[in-house]
């Protein structure tokens, strides 16, 4: 095995020279020449003898010269390889060209460099070789090669050794400097990598903490929002429960039953609207704004929440006549009013007065709008002002009121998650919110919403036309699949009251069994999307379509249609009946589905 790595040469301290020649006295001649060239011949000098001796004593002694002789090239190759293995490599090989005349000297020199890559080779006395001028080119112009035409004498060899030693020392010092710089660079790089790794770990840790904080804040938001929903549902359920009791009393001839049932229906519809608002918040989806009359919404909310505010708080409402409609999402608007009412109630623990006023506002130009509010733009608006007689807030508390980073549940003076939701919902409607307050006097919340453009038609009341009762020969068999017993019972009651025959199932397996037994008479299937047992309503519809592609299927679900992962397009009123639904909606969509061409 040959070590081709560069080994440290020792010309400066102990020069090992290999001479390939037949001259037997060359070794002794080189030692004498080396000693003479390193002797101080100062000649006559005017300096005192003691000074000369002192100078000579201070001058370092010449390094010893280690000369090894070889008679042929094969022995020389063996000596170079052995010296490298014993960690005493040669620094210079001087070869007499006359010994290599007629031989493949090029292979010999290349072989020397294979053993020791940094070995200096001097080839002299090559005048008898053919084309000796091409030797350096043929050997690759190696900087470690010197080719001389004539034979070297001992004096010239000694001079050559000294020159190579000086050159080697310079190269070694430069190499040491480079190694030192490389070591420093590696150290700096290592430190930089350590700092970079620590920074990356800290960034990852910070990101994890931020993600955790966001999750906690969203959970807290959902919790506070769910608490607000509980207020809504407690009031709506109170209305529903009370009017149901009135409906029960109607059996004894109570004349208030019709109006009570109407109030029950309105309360149920509002509860459904709040549910849609909660689903929209949870999935970051919001309904499309529509023209609504703000005064009517306020009147309905105030009347409903008067009992929730308590007997110690009175609500006073006043509207400007002929108030135009605003563009807003009805459920979001109800949530805005509710949250502001609850905030006002909490600021008046000992009771007080809540005033709600509406008026029309016109911003003629950008300058007027900017003076009104940073979010305002020129146009027509309807302003809703809610004023309470509570404890009020100082400027610092107002500045922190909508700052999510200042959330402090259960503490005064921090951000209020309900008001943050109000601000976000108002901005979604294209409006803005302004707060002013005086301590111990009260607070005023002003909300401005854009006026609806164009002529606004009053929303049409859904038709109350029911399907005519069918005769026995026109009765239709309908398969109803829902996991809620009460839902199946209501749907079965409504459909059978119109003369239809109803088959029910609680899951996909029961539905499939009903289909196997009555597939020839089933004309329509109403299937809930969310079914137990791992088989969804969409899966059941595919199985039924494979059996009968002409069978109409109506899907029902209490979730938002956009949250259902299915390629089938759902259209409300055509093939999708969202929960909660009433008798009219159920009968209308069933009647429309049965109007489809009869099955072959």
C-alpha positions as CSV (number, residue, x, y, z in Angstrom):
1,X,0.0,0.0,0.0
2,X,1.3,3.4,-1.0
3,X,0.7,6.5,1.2
4,X,0.0,9.3,-1.2
5,X,-0.7,11.9,1.4
6,X,1.8,14.7,1.9
7,X,4.2,13.8,4.7
8,X,6.1,16.5,6.6
9,X,9.6,16.9,5.2
10,X,12.5,17.6,7.5
11,X,15.0,19.4,5.3
12,X,15.4,22.2,7.8
13,X,16.3,19.9,10.7
14,X,17.6,16.6,9.2
15,X,17.9,16.4,5.4
16,X,17.6,12.8,4.2
17,X,18.9,12.5,0.7
18,X,18.9,9.5,-1.6
19,X,21.5,9.5,-4.3
20,X,21.2,6.9,-7.1
21,X,24.7,6.7,-8.6
22,X,27.7,4.4,-9.1
23,X,30.2,6.8,-7.6
24,X,31.2,5.3,-4.2
25,X,32.8,8.5,-2.9
26,X,29.8,10.8,-3.4
27,X,28.6,10.4,0.1
28,X,31.8,11.5,1.7
29,X,32.2,14.3,-0.8
30,X,28.8,15.7,0.0
31,X,29.4,15.7,3.7
32,X,32.7,17.6,3.3
33,X,31.0,20.1,0.9
34,X,28.1,20.6,3.3
35,X,30.4,21.2,6.2
36,X,32.5,23.7,4.3
37,X,29.5,25.7,3.1
38,X,28.2,26.0,6.7
39,X,31.5,27.2,8.2
40,X,31.8,30.9,9.1
41,X,34.8,32.3,7.1
42,X,34.8,35.8,8.3
43,X,38.5,36.5,7.3
44,X,40.2,39.5,8.9
45,X,37.9,41.6,11.0
46,X,38.4,44.7,13.1
47,X,36.1,43.4,15.7
48,X,37.6,42.0,18.9
49,X,38.1,38.3,19.1
50,X,35.7,38.0,22.0
51,X,33.0,39.6,19.9
52,X,33.7,37.2,17.0
53,X,33.5,34.2,19.3
54,X,30.3,35.5,20.8
55,X,28.8,35.9,17.3
56,X,29.9,32.4,16.3
57,X,28.5,31.0,19.4
58,X,25.1,32.7,18.8
59,X,24.9,31.4,15.2
60,X,22.9,28.2,15.0
61,X,24.8,25.0,14.0
62,X,24.1,23.7,10.5
63,X,21.6,20.8,10.4
64,X,23.3,17.4,9.8
65,X,23.1,15.8,6.4
66,X,21.7,12.3,6.1
67,X,22.8,10.8,2.8
68,X,21.9,7.3,1.5
69,X,23.3,5.9,-1.7
70,X,21.8,3.3,-4.0
71,X,23.4,1.7,-7.1
72,X,20.1,1.1,-9.1
73,X,16.6,2.2,-9.5
74,X,14.9,-0.9,-8.0
75,X,16.9,-0.6,-4.8
76,X,16.0,3.1,-4.7
77,X,12.3,2.4,-4.9
78,X,12.6,-0.1,-2.0
79,X,14.5,2.4,0.1
80,X,11.9,5.2,-0.5
81,X,9.0,2.9,0.5
82,X,10.7,1.6,3.6
83,X,11.7,5.1,4.7
84,X,8.1,6.3,4.4
85,X,6.8,3.3,6.4
86,X,9.3,4.0,9.2
87,X,8.3,7.7,9.3
88,X,11.7,8.8,8.1
89,X,10.9,9.8,4.6
90,X,13.5,11.1,2.1
91,X,13.1,14.7,1.0
92,X,15.2,14.5,-2.2
93,X,16.2,11.8,-4.7
94,X,19.1,12.6,-7.0
95,X,19.3,10.2,-9.9
96,X,22.3,9.9,-12.3
97,X,20.8,9.7,-15.8
98,X,23.6,7.6,-17.0
99,X,22.3,4.6,-14.9
100,X,18.9,4.9,-16.6
101,X,20.1,5.1,-20.2
102,X,18.1,2.6,-22.3
103,X,15.7,2.0,-19.4
104,X,12.1,3.1,-18.7
105,X,13.2,5.9,-16.4
106,X,9.7,7.6,-16.7
107,X,8.0,4.6,-15.0
108,X,10.6,4.7,-12.2
109,X,10.0,8.4,-11.5
110,X,6.2,8.0,-11.6
111,X,6.6,5.0,-9.3
112,X,8.6,7.2,-6.8
113,X,5.7,9.7,-6.7
114,X,3.1,7.0,-6.2
115,X,5.0,6.0,-3.1
116,X,5.6,9.6,-1.8
117,X,3.7,12.3,-3.5
118,X,5.8,15.3,-2.3
119,X,9.2,13.7,-3.1
120,X,11.6,16.0,-4.9
121,X,13.4,14.3,-7.8
122,X,16.5,15.6,-9.5
123,X,17.5,13.8,-12.7
124,X,21.0,14.9,-14.0
125,X,23.4,13.9,-16.7
126,X,20.7,13.2,-19.2
127,X,22.6,14.5,-22.3
128,X,22.9,11.0,-23.6
129,X,19.2,10.4,-23.6
130,X,17.1,10.9,-26.7
131,X,14.8,13.9,-26.6
132,X,15.8,14.8,-23.0
133,X,14.2,18.2,-23.5
134,X,10.8,16.5,-23.5
135,X,11.3,14.7,-20.2
136,X,9.6,17.4,-18.0
137,X,6.6,17.5,-20.4
138,X,6.2,13.8,-20.5
139,X,6.2,13.7,-16.7
140,X,3.5,16.3,-16.5
141,X,5.6,19.3,-15.6
142,X,5.6,18.4,-12.0
143,X,7.0,21.2,-9.7
144,X,8.9,18.5,-7.7
145,X,11.0,17.5,-10.8
146,X,14.3,19.1,-11.9
147,X,16.0,17.8,-15.1
148,X,19.6,18.8,-15.7
149,X,21.6,18.1,-18.8
150,X,25.0,17.7,-17.2
151,X,26.3,15.8,-14.2
152,X,26.1,17.6,-10.8
153,X,29.2,17.9,-8.7
154,X,29.1,17.7,-4.8
155,X,29.3,21.5,-4.4
156,X,26.2,21.9,-6.7
157,X,24.3,19.2,-4.9
158,X,24.9,20.9,-1.6
159,X,23.7,24.2,-3.0
160,X,20.6,22.5,-4.4
161,X,19.9,20.9,-1.0
162,X,20.1,24.3,0.7
163,X,17.8,25.9,-1.8
164,X,15.2,23.2,-1.4
165,X,15.4,23.5,2.4
166,X,14.8,27.2,2.3
167,X,11.8,26.7,-0.1
168,X,10.5,24.0,2.1
169,X,10.6,26.1,5.2
170,X,8.7,28.9,3.5
171,X,6.1,26.5,2.3
172,X,5.8,24.9,5.7
173,X,5.3,28.3,7.4
174,X,2.7,29.2,4.9
175,X,1.0,25.9,5.4
176,X,1.0,26.4,9.2
177,X,-0.6,29.8,8.8
178,X,-3.3,28.3,6.5
179,X,-3.9,25.6,9.0
180,X,-4.2,28.1,11.8
181,X,-6.7,30.2,9.8
182,X,-8.6,27.1,8.8
183,X,-8.8,26.1,12.5
184,X,-10.0,29.6,13.5
185,X,-12.6,29.5,10.7
186,X,-13.8,26.1,11.8
187,X,-14.1,27.3,15.4
188,X,-16.1,30.3,14.3
189,X,-18.3,28.1,12.0
190,X,-18.9,25.7,14.9
191,X,-19.9,28.6,17.2
192,X,-22.2,30.0,14.5
193,X,-23.8,26.5,14.0
194,X,-24.3,26.3,17.8
195,X,-25.9,29.7,17.9
196,X,-28.0,28.9,14.8
197,X,-29.2,25.6,16.3
198,X,-30.1,27.3,19.6
199,X,-32.0,30.0,17.7
200,X,-33.8,27.4,15.7
201,X,-34.8,25.5,18.8
202,X,-35.9,28.7,20.4
203,X,-38.0,29.6,17.3
204,X,-39.6,26.1,17.2
205,X,-40.3,26.4,20.9
206,X,-41.8,29.9,20.5
207,X,-43.9,28.7,17.6
208,X,-45.2,25.8,19.7
209,X,-46.1,28.2,22.5
210,X,-47.8,30.6,20.0
211,X,-49.8,27.7,18.5
212,X,-50.7,26.6,22.0
213,X,-51.7,30.1,22.9
214,X,-53.9,30.4,19.8
215,X,-55.6,27.1,20.5
216,X,-56.2,28.2,24.1
217,X,-57.5,31.5,23.0
218,X,-59.8,29.9,20.5
219,X,-61.1,27.4,23.1
220,X,-61.7,30.3,25.5
221,X,-63.4,32.2,22.7
222,X,-65.6,29.2,21.9
223,X,-66.3,28.8,25.6
224,X,-67.4,32.4,26.1
225,X,-69.3,32.2,22.8
226,X,-71.0,29.0,23.9
227,X,-71.9,30.8,27.2
228,X,-73.5,33.5,25.2
229,X,-75.4,30.9,23.2
230,X,-76.6,29.4,26.5
231,X,-78.2,32.8,27.3
232,X,-79.9,32.8,24.0
233,X,-81.2,29.2,24.2
234,X,-82.3,29.6,27.9
235,X,-84.5,32.5,26.9
236,X,-85.8,30.8,23.7
237,X,-86.4,27.5,25.6
238,X,-88.3,29.4,28.2
239,X,-90.5,30.8,25.6
240,X,-91.0,27.4,24.0
241,X,-91.7,25.7,27.3
242,X,-94.2,28.3,28.3
243,X,-96.1,28.3,25.1
244,X,-96.1,24.5,25.0
245,X,-97.8,24.6,28.4
246,X,-100.3,27.1,26.9
247,X,-100.9,24.7,24.0
248,X,-101.6,21.9,26.4
249,X,-104.0,24.1,28.3
250,X,-105.8,24.8,25.0
251,X,-107.3,21.3,25.3
252,X,-109.4,22.8,28.1
253,X,-110.7,25.6,25.9
254,X,-108.0,28.3,26.5
255,X,-108.5,31.0,23.9
256,X,-104.9,32.1,23.9
257,X,-103.7,28.9,22.2
258,X,-103.4,30.3,18.6
259,X,-101.2,33.3,19.6
260,X,-99.2,31.2,22.0
261,X,-98.4,28.7,19.2
262,X,-97.4,31.5,16.9
263,X,-94.9,32.8,19.6
264,X,-93.6,29.3,20.0
265,X,-92.9,29.1,16.2
266,X,-91.1,32.5,16.3
267,X,-89.0,31.5,19.2
268,X,-88.0,28.2,17.5
269,X,-87.1,30.0,14.3
270,X,-84.8,32.5,16.3
271,X,-83.2,29.6,18.1
272,X,-82.4,28.0,14.7
273,X,-80.9,31.3,13.5
274,X,-78.6,31.5,16.6
275,X,-77.5,27.9,15.8
276,X,-76.6,28.9,12.3
277,X,-74.6,31.8,13.7
278,X,-72.7,29.5,16.0
279,X,-71.9,27.1,13.2
280,X,-70.8,30.0,11.1
281,X,-68.4,31.2,13.8
282,X,-67.0,27.7,14.4
283,X,-66.2,27.2,10.7
284,X,-65.3,30.9,10.0
285,X,-68.2,31.1,7.6
286,X,-70.6,34.0,7.6
287,X,-74.0,34.4,5.9
288,X,-74.5,36.8,3.0
289,X,-75.8,40.2,4.1
290,X,-79.3,41.0,3.1
291,X,-81.6,44.1,3.5
292,X,-83.1,44.1,7.1
293,X,-85.0,46.7,9.1
294,X,-82.8,47.6,12.1
295,X,-85.7,49.0,14.1
296,X,-87.7,45.8,13.8
297,X,-84.8,43.7,14.8
298,X,-84.1,45.9,17.9
299,X,-87.7,45.8,19.0
300,X,-87.8,42.0,18.7
301,X,-84.5,41.6,20.6
302,X,-85.4,44.1,23.3
303,X,-88.7,42.5,24.0
304,X,-87.2,39.1,24.2
305,X,-84.3,40.0,26.4
306,X,-86.1,42.3,28.8
307,X,-86.6,39.4,31.2
308,X,-82.9,38.4,30.8
309,X,-81.8,41.9,31.8
310,X,-83.7,41.7,35.1
311,X,-86.3,43.7,36.7
312,X,-83.8,46.3,37.9
313,X,-82.8,47.4,34.4
314,X,-85.3,49.1,32.1
315,X,-84.9,49.3,28.3
316,X,-86.0,52.3,26.4
317,X,-86.1,52.2,22.6
318,X,-86.6,55.1,20.2
319,X,-86.4,55.1,16.4
320,X,-86.2,57.8,13.8
321,X,-89.3,57.6,11.5
322,X,-89.0,56.1,8.0
323,X,-85.6,54.5,8.8
324,X,-84.1,52.8,5.8
325,X,-83.0,49.2,5.7
326,X,-79.4,48.2,6.2
327,X,-77.3,45.5,4.6
328,X,-76.5,43.0,7.3
329,X,-76.6,39.4,8.2
330,X,-79.6,38.8,10.4
331,X,-78.1,36.2,12.7
332,X,-74.9,38.3,13.1
333,X,-77.0,41.5,13.8
334,X,-78.9,39.7,16.5
335,X,-75.7,38.5,18.1
336,X,-74.3,42.0,18.0
337,X,-77.3,43.4,19.8
338,X,-77.4,40.6,22.3
339,X,-73.7,40.9,23.3
340,X,-74.0,44.7,23.8
341,X,-77.1,44.2,25.9
342,X,-75.3,41.6,28.1
343,X,-72.3,44.0,28.4
344,X,-74.6,46.8,29.5
345,X,-76.3,44.5,32.0
346,X,-73.0,43.5,33.5
347,X,-71.9,47.2,33.9
348,X,-75.1,47.9,35.9
349,X,-75.0,45.3,38.7
350,X,-77.3,47.4,40.9
351,X,-79.7,48.2,38.1
352,X,-80.1,51.2,35.8
353,X,-81.4,52.2,32.4
354,X,-80.5,51.1,28.9
355,X,-81.4,53.4,26.0
356,X,-81.4,52.2,22.3
357,X,-81.7,54.8,19.7
358,X,-81.5,54.7,15.9
359,X,-81.0,57.5,13.4
360,X,-79.9,58.0,9.8
361,X,-76.4,59.3,9.2
362,X,-75.0,60.8,6.0
363,X,-71.2,61.2,5.3
364,X,-70.9,63.5,2.3
365,X,-67.1,63.3,1.7
366,X,-64.0,61.5,2.7
367,X,-62.9,64.3,5.1
368,X,-66.1,64.1,7.0
369,X,-65.9,60.3,7.1
370,X,-62.3,60.3,8.4
371,X,-63.3,62.7,11.2
372,X,-66.1,60.4,12.1
373,X,-64.1,57.1,12.3
374,X,-61.0,55.6,10.7
375,X,-63.1,52.8,9.1
376,X,-65.8,55.1,7.8
377,X,-66.3,55.9,4.1
378,X,-68.6,58.4,2.4
379,X,-72.2,57.1,2.1
380,X,-75.5,56.6,3.8
381,X,-75.6,54.8,7.2
382,X,-78.0,53.9,10.0
383,X,-76.6,54.5,13.4
384,X,-77.6,52.4,16.4
385,X,-76.6,53.9,19.8
386,X,-76.8,51.9,23.0
387,X,-76.3,54.0,26.2
388,X,-76.2,52.6,29.7
389,X,-76.0,54.2,33.2
390,X,-73.4,51.8,34.4
391,X,-70.0,52.4,36.1
392,X,-68.3,53.6,32.9
393,X,-64.7,53.2,31.8
394,X,-61.6,55.3,31.8
395,X,-59.6,55.9,28.6
396,X,-57.1,53.2,29.4
397,X,-59.9,50.6,29.8
398,X,-61.5,51.7,26.5
399,X,-58.1,51.3,24.7
400,X,-57.8,47.7,26.0
401,X,-61.4,46.8,25.4
402,X,-60.8,45.3,21.9
403,X,-57.2,44.2,22.3
404,X,-57.1,40.4,22.1
405,X,-53.7,40.4,23.8
406,X,-55.3,41.9,26.9
407,X,-57.9,39.2,27.5
408,X,-58.5,38.8,31.2
409,X,-61.5,36.6,31.9
410,X,-63.1,37.4,35.2
411,X,-61.1,40.6,35.7
412,X,-62.1,44.2,35.2
413,X,-60.2,46.5,32.8
414,X,-59.3,43.9,30.3
415,X,-60.5,42.9,26.8
416,X,-63.9,41.5,26.5
417,X,-64.2,38.5,24.1
418,X,-67.9,39.2,23.5
419,X,-67.1,42.8,22.4
420,X,-64.2,41.6,20.2
421,X,-66.7,39.4,18.4
422,X,-69.1,42.4,18.1
423,X,-66.3,44.5,16.5
424,X,-65.5,41.7,14.1
425,X,-69.1,41.1,13.1
426,X,-69.7,44.9,12.6
427,X,-66.7,45.1,10.3
428,X,-68.0,42.1,8.3
429,X,-71.2,44.0,7.7
430,X,-69.2,47.0,6.3
431,X,-69.7,49.2,9.3
432,X,-67.8,50.4,12.4
433,X,-68.1,50.6,16.1
434,X,-67.3,53.6,18.4
435,X,-67.1,53.6,22.2
436,X,-67.3,56.6,24.5
437,X,-67.6,56.4,28.3
438,X,-67.5,58.5,31.5
439,X,-66.7,56.9,34.8
440,X,-69.7,56.7,37.2
441,X,-71.9,58.1,34.4
442,X,-72.1,55.3,31.8
443,X,-71.0,54.1,28.4
444,X,-72.2,54.6,24.9
445,X,-71.7,52.1,22.0
446,X,-72.4,53.5,18.5
447,X,-72.7,51.1,15.6
448,X,-73.0,52.4,12.0
449,X,-74.2,50.1,9.2
450,X,-74.5,50.9,5.5
451,X,-77.9,51.5,4.1
452,X,-79.1,48.9,1.6
453,X,-79.0,50.3,-2.0
454,X,-82.0,50.2,-4.4
455,X,-85.6,49.4,-3.7
456,X,-86.0,47.0,-0.8
457,X,-88.9,44.5,-1.0
458,X,-90.3,43.2,2.2
459,X,-89.3,39.6,2.7
460,X,-92.0,37.3,1.5
461,X,-93.5,35.0,4.1
462,X,-93.0,31.3,3.1
463,X,-96.1,29.8,1.6
464,X,-98.2,27.9,4.0
465,X,-99.9,25.8,1.2
466,X,-99.8,22.2,2.2
467,X,-100.2,19.2,-0.1
468,X,-103.8,18.1,-0.5
469,X,-104.7,14.9,1.3
470,X,-104.3,12.0,-1.0
471,X,-106.8,9.3,-1.5
472,X,-106.0,5.7,-0.7
473,X,-105.1,4.9,-4.3
474,X,-102.8,7.9,-4.6
475,X,-101.0,7.2,-1.4
476,X,-97.2,7.2,-1.7
477,X,-94.7,5.1,0.3
478,X,-91.8,7.1,1.7
479,X,-88.7,5.7,3.4
480,X,-87.5,7.9,6.3
481,X,-84.0,7.2,7.7
482,X,-82.9,9.1,10.8
483,X,-81.2,8.0,14.0
484,X,-83.4,10.3,16.2
485,X,-86.6,8.7,17.3
486,X,-88.4,12.1,17.9
487,X,-87.4,13.3,14.4
488,X,-88.7,10.1,12.7
489,X,-91.9,10.4,14.7
490,X,-92.5,14.0,13.7
491,X,-91.8,13.4,10.0
492,X,-94.0,10.2,10.1
493,X,-96.9,12.2,11.7
494,X,-96.7,15.0,9.2
495,X,-96.4,12.7,6.1
496,X,-99.1,10.3,7.2
497,X,-101.4,13.2,7.9
498,X,-101.3,13.9,4.2
499,X,-102.1,10.4,3.3
500,X,-98.6,9.0,2.6
501,X,-97.4,5.7,3.9
502,X,-94.1,5.9,5.8
503,X,-91.5,3.3,6.5
504,X,-88.8,4.3,9.1
505,X,-85.3,3.1,9.8
506,X,-82.7,4.2,12.4
507,X,-79.6,3.4,10.4
508,X,-78.4,2.2,7.0
509,X,-78.8,-1.5,7.9
510,X,-82.5,-1.1,8.8
511,X,-83.0,1.1,5.7
512,X,-81.5,-1.5,3.5
513,X,-83.7,-4.2,5.0
514,X,-86.8,-2.0,4.4
515,X,-85.7,-1.5,0.8
516,X,-85.2,-5.2,0.2
517,X,-88.7,-5.9,1.4
518,X,-90.6,-2.9,-0.1
519,X,-88.4,-1.7,-3.1
520,X,-91.4,-2.1,-5.5
521,X,-93.6,0.5,-3.6
522,X,-91.1,3.0,-2.2
523,X,-91.3,6.2,-4.3
524,X,-89.1,8.5,-2.2
525,X,-86.3,8.3,0.4
526,X,-85.6,11.0,3.1
527,X,-82.1,10.2,4.5
528,X,-80.2,11.9,7.3
529,X,-76.5,12.5,6.3
530,X,-75.1,11.6,9.7
531,X,-76.0,8.0,10.5
532,X,-74.5,5.6,13.1
533,X,-72.7,2.4,12.3
534,X,-70.0,3.9,10.0
535,X,-72.3,4.1,6.9
536,X,-73.3,7.7,6.0
537,X,-76.5,8.9,4.2
538,X,-74.4,9.5,1.1
539,X,-73.2,5.8,1.1
540,X,-76.8,4.7,1.5
541,X,-77.9,6.9,-1.4
542,X,-75.3,5.4,-3.6
543,X,-76.5,1.9,-2.8
544,X,-80.1,2.8,-3.5
545,X,-79.2,4.5,-6.8
546,X,-77.4,1.4,-7.9
547,X,-80.6,-0.6,-7.3
548,X,-82.9,2.1,-8.8
549,X,-81.3,5.2,-10.4
550,X,-84.7,6.9,-10.7
551,X,-85.4,6.9,-7.0
552,X,-85.5,10.5,-5.6
553,X,-83.5,11.0,-2.4
554,X,-83.8,14.0,0.0
555,X,-80.9,14.6,2.4
556,X,-81.4,16.1,5.9
557,X,-78.8,17.3,8.3
558,X,-78.2,19.7,11.2
559,X,-74.7,20.7,10.0
560,X,-73.8,23.3,7.5
561,X,-73.8,22.0,3.9
562,X,-70.3,23.3,3.4
563,X,-69.0,21.2,6.2
564,X,-70.2,17.9,4.6
565,X,-67.4,16.3,2.6
566,X,-69.1,14.8,-0.4
567,X,-68.9,15.3,-4.1
568,X,-72.7,15.4,-4.4
569,X,-74.1,18.9,-4.8
570,X,-76.7,19.8,-2.2
571,X,-79.4,22.4,-3.0
572,X,-81.7,23.6,-0.3
573,X,-85.3,23.0,-1.3
574,X,-84.5,20.5,-4.0
575,X,-82.5,17.6,-2.6
576,X,-81.4,19.0,0.8
577,X,-83.7,19.9,3.8
578,X,-81.6,21.5,6.6
579,X,-82.6,21.0,10.2
580,X,-84.5,22.4,11.9
581,X,-87.4,22.4,9.4
582,X,-91.1,22.9,9.7
583,X,-94.1,21.1,8.4
584,X,-94.5,23.4,5.4
585,X,-90.8,23.0,4.3
586,X,-91.0,19.2,4.7
587,X,-94.2,18.9,2.6
588,X,-93.1,21.3,-0.1
589,X,-89.8,19.5,-0.8
590,X,-91.6,16.1,-0.7
591,X,-94.2,17.4,-3.1
592,X,-91.6,18.7,-5.4
593,X,-89.6,15.4,-5.4
594,X,-92.8,13.4,-6.1
595,X,-93.5,15.6,-9.1
596,X,-90.5,14.0,-10.9
597,X,-91.2,11.5,-13.7
598,X,-92.5,8.2,-12.4
599,X,-90.1,5.4,-12.3
600,X,-90.1,3.0,-15.2
